[in-house]
Amino acid sequence: MQIQDVYAGYGRLEVLHGVSVGVEPGSIAAVVGANGAGKTTLLRTVSGLLRASSGTVALGDRDVTRLDAESIAAAGLAHVPENRLVFPSLTVADNLTLGAWTRRRDKSALAQRRAQVVEYFPRLAERLGQPAGTLSGGEQQMLAVGRGLMARPSVLILDEPSLGLAPRVIREIFATLARLRSDEGLAILLVEQNVRAAFKIADRAYVMDRGSVLMEGEPTALLDDERVQQAYLGGGYVRVPPEPAEDGVPDCSPGTQATGADHRSETSRTTPGRLRADPARSRPPGR
């Protein structure tokens, strides 16, 4: 998926100012930024819920910029919105089935795909007959992602999937996203405020501010950039590779704040990296 020089907003209020973001099949691109940076507006524009005033959005070779949300979904894009938005009175199974509405399948094909999806989220397999409103927040997020997968999309976009979740649940969900990248060859566009979690699984990263992309590059390079550390990691971040988790899921906790002798020791052997980004992408917001 390629988003090229997109401008969009609400009425006379322009929110996105020439945003360009790309994500290839079998890869994850993370977009981070503070509240009001334009991240959600970007996803709404990509999925057709909001019309771009200029610029292009392409899925593969197909320009979908002027298509409505239904047509973009049918073209292969699944949007997992912020706050999960499951149907609370419907069962888990019915919520999953609704995700396949863009694909005409018989019942056996739907059941087969549902079985494949719950393999990624084993907790859901035990709760298929349970109303979605009775699930925990983490389970509802798993259901929202699973619902998006039901139509076998080529592009999956997610808005703040870690919001309000416990660290262990975040690790579980993000590990599944990394698995989906390889297992299904998905192009995943991940919008997050949890910078460490997002960058840990991303292949490419973008930093947005006030409707513009200020920085882009490899996630490890951006984590080493002092501006990112000050803005999103409290200024005391020391990038030390975490110990492998016992369950095999990578650590997605906030940036490490080292103190005392440990801080001096790690600082002495940690060399800040340079931002490896296109200079043209590091610019003040606006046109």
Beta strands, then each sheet from edge to edge (+ up, - down):
strand 1: 2-10
strand 2: 13-22
strand 3: 27-32
strand 4: 54-59
strand 5: 62-63
strand 6: 77-80
strand 7: 155-159
strand 8: 187-192
strand 9: 204-209
strand 10: 212-217
sheet 1: 2+ 1- 4+ 5-
sheet 2: 6+ 7+ 8+ 3+ 9+ 10-
end
